Amino acid sequence: MGASRDGLSYWLAASDGAVFALDAAVHPRPAGRRFATKARPLEVLITGDSLAVALQDGLDTGLRATRRAEAIRRGRWCYGLTASWEPSPPNPFCQAFSFYAPSMLTDEIATYDPDAVVLMLGTWDWQGRRVGSRVLTPPSGPWWRWYERIIDDAFRRLTSKGAIVYWVGYAACDGGTQTDFERTLNATARRAAWRNPTRAVYLDLHAEVCPNGPIRNLGRLPDGRRVVLLDQTGHFSETGAEYTGRWITEELAPTFRLPSHD
């Protein structure tokens, strides 16, 4: 996908490193509504598409290792924040598993009232969508502005009872380069957190696992298994999910006073 001159890919080519390097200094991480305890463990809702499905068991393992936190698994196949099938033909496999995201997010918060929400999305939203009389195609400017409004609405729903949203970026490590598509995916998430500094945090998985291009050697888990981040479909492997779950837990630890895994 080539960069569009009125799209986010073109804008971030010169801006993402310079602007977002200031994230921590300008927007300190939001405060949690409470600290985790053994008597009342932290409840972390994980939601999103198939990337979240692949991650959620590993995240729960990482959280439970602290003995003060646990995951609520709500990842779904074929899920996104946009709810229209047009103009793309419906996917025969996924049509039965599609969800209307806004009402689902509201219901999840009302049902579980989590302390934190881990959100991870892949490619499901990144299709052309019919909005009124127009078809908006990423990463064009009109699509970007429309999608940002959808993200802001999702954040309002997810944080309506005090939860903090942790949006996990995409590990775009193929061949040591990020395509326009992958860069736009991550920059959209990062920018969303930038616009919602009291409610959201962007977790840069790309910088964690492949800061110099290819996936770095991620070592082994405490039980000796070698970490392989992704499977052949681009989703987390079992060891990759556990590694990422431990990393996310460490990112949550200072805010909620979770003890170290070690």
RAKAVEN-V816029 format. One record per backbone hydrogen bond with DSSP energy under -0.5 kcal/mol. NH is the residue of the N-H (numbers start at 0). CO is the residue of the C=O. If there is no record, write none. Layout:
nh->NH co->CO
nh->NH co->CO
This chain:
nh->6 co->3
nh->7 co->138
nh->9 co->3
nh->10 co->6
nh->11 co->7
nh->12 co->8
nh->13 co->10
nh->14 co->10
nh->15 co->11
nh->18 co->14
nh->19 co->15
nh->20 co->16
nh->21 co->18
nh->22 co->19
nh->25 co->21
nh->26 co->22
nh->35 co->255
nh->36 co->39
nh->41 co->67
nh->43 co->41
nh->43 co->69
nh->44 co->42
nh->44 co->115
nh->45 co->71
nh->46 co->44
nh->46 co->117
nh->47 co->73
nh->48 co->119
nh->51 co->48
nh->52 co->48
nh->53 co->49
nh->54 co->50
nh->55 co->51
nh->56 co->52
nh->58 co->54
nh->59 co->55
nh->60 co->56
nh->61 co->57
nh->62 co->58
nh->63 co->59
nh->64 co->60
nh->65 co->62
nh->66 co->63
nh->67 co->62
nh->68 co->62
nh->69 co->41
nh->71 co->43
nh->72 co->70
nh->73 co->45
nh->73 co->71
nh->75 co->47
nh->78 co->75
nh->87 co->127
nh->91 co->89
nh->94 co->90
nh->96 co->93
nh->97 co->94
nh->100 co->98
nh->103 co->99
nh->104 co->100
nh->105 co->101
nh->106 co->102
nh->107 co->103
nh->108 co->104
nh->109 co->105
nh->110 co->106
nh->111 co->107
nh->112 co->107
nh->112 co->108
nh->114 co->42
nh->115 co->42
nh->116 co->163
nh->117 co->44
nh->118 co->116
nh->118 co->165
nh->119 co->46
nh->125 co->122
nh->126 co->124
nh->128 co->135
nh->129 co->85
nh->130 co->128
nh->130 co->133
nh->131 co->129
nh->133 co->130
nh->135 co->128
nh->135 co->133
nh->139 co->136
nh->143 co->139
nh->144 co->140
nh->145 co->141
nh->146 co->142
nh->147 co->143
nh->148 co->144
nh->149 co->145
nh->150 co->146
nh->151 co->147
nh->152 co->148
nh->153 co->149
nh->154 co->150
nh->155 co->151
nh->156 co->152
nh->157 co->153
nh->158 co->154
nh->159 co->156
nh->161 co->158
nh->163 co->114
nh->164 co->198
nh->165 co->116
nh->166 co->164
nh->166 co->200
nh->167 co->118
nh->167 co->165
nh->168 co->166
nh->168 co->202
nh->171 co->169
nh->172 co->170
nh->175 co->172
nh->176 co->173
nh->178 co->176
nh->182 co->178
nh->183 co->179
nh->184 co->180
nh->185 co->181
nh->186 co->182
nh->187 co->183
nh->188 co->184
nh->189 co->185
nh->190 co->186
nh->191 co->187
nh->192 co->188
nh->193 co->189
nh->194 co->190
nh->195 co->191
nh->195 co->192
nh->196 co->193
nh->198 co->195
nh->199 co->195
nh->200 co->164
nh->202 co->166
nh->202 co->200
nh->203 co->201
nh->204 co->202
nh->207 co->203
nh->208 co->204
nh->209 co->205
nh->212 co->209
nh->213 co->211
nh->215 co->208
nh->217 co->215
nh->220 co->224
nh->223 co->220
nh->226 co->218
nh->227 co->225
nh->228 co->226
nh->230 co->234
nh->233 co->230
nh->236 co->228
nh->239 co->227
nh->240 co->236
nh->241 co->237
nh->242 co->238
nh->243 co->239
nh->244 co->240
nh->245 co->241
nh->246 co->242
nh->247 co->243
nh->248 co->244
nh->249 co->245
nh->250 co->246
nh->251 co->247
nh->252 co->248
nh->253 co->249
nh->255 co->251
nh->256 co->252
nh->257 co->252
